[in-house]
Amino acid sequence: MTQTKITKEDLKAKFQGLETGLAKARSTAAPALPIIVGAVGVGVFVVALYLGFRLGKKRNALIEIKRI
């Protein structure tokens, strides 16, 4: 097995290929990003609302007033 030296051009070509792949992935994922962000935001809001109601029920006392 012979070992070859890695040249500057080899590294440059590999990094260029990696950059091209990342640019393709970014352009493919860009249209779905607002939908994903919106879904995560709604999910966080629903969880916070649920936990708020639950905490409110635990801390809220029920007082019954009867007239004699």
C-alpha positions in Angstrom: 0.0 0.0 0.0 1.5 3.3 -1.1 0.7 6.4 0.8 0.1 9.6 -1.2 0.3 13.1 0.2 -2.8 15.1 0.5 -2.4 18.3 -1.5 -4.0 21.7 -1.1 -6.0 21.0 -4.3 -7.4 17.8 -2.9 -8.6 19.5 0.3 -10.1 22.4 -1.8 -12.0 20.0 -4.0 -13.4 18.1 -1.0 -14.5 21.2 0.8 -16.1 22.6 -2.4 -18.1 19.3 -2.8 -19.2 19.6 0.9 -20.2 23.2 0.4 -22.2 22.3 -2.7 -24.0 19.5 -0.8 -24.8 21.8 2.1 -26.2 24.5 -0.3 -28.5 21.9 -1.9 -29.7 20.7 1.5 -30.3 24.3 2.6 -32.3 25.2 -0.5 -34.4 22.0 -0.1 -35.2 22.6 3.6 -35.8 26.4 3.3 -39.5 26.2 2.2 -40.4 23.9 5.2 -38.7 26.0 7.8 -41.6 28.4 8.5 -44.0 25.5 8.8 -41.7 23.7 11.3 -41.2 26.9 13.4 -44.9 27.6 13.5 -45.7 24.0 14.6 -43.1 24.1 17.3 -44.4 27.5 18.5 -48.0 26.2 18.6 -46.8 23.1 20.5 -45.0 25.2 23.1 -48.0 27.5 23.5 -50.4 24.5 24.0 -48.0 22.9 26.6 -47.7 26.2 28.5 -51.4 26.7 28.5 -52.1 23.2 29.8 -49.5 23.5 32.5 -50.9 26.9 33.5 -54.4 25.6 33.9 -53.1 22.6 35.9 -51.1 24.8 38.2 -54.1 27.2 38.6 -56.3 24.3 39.7 -53.8 23.2 42.3 -53.3 26.6 43.8 -56.9 27.8 43.6 -59.1 27.2 46.7 -62.8 26.5 46.3 -64.8 28.4 48.8 -68.5 27.6 49.2 -70.8 30.1 50.9 -74.1 28.9 52.3 -76.8 31.2 53.5 -78.5 30.3 56.7 
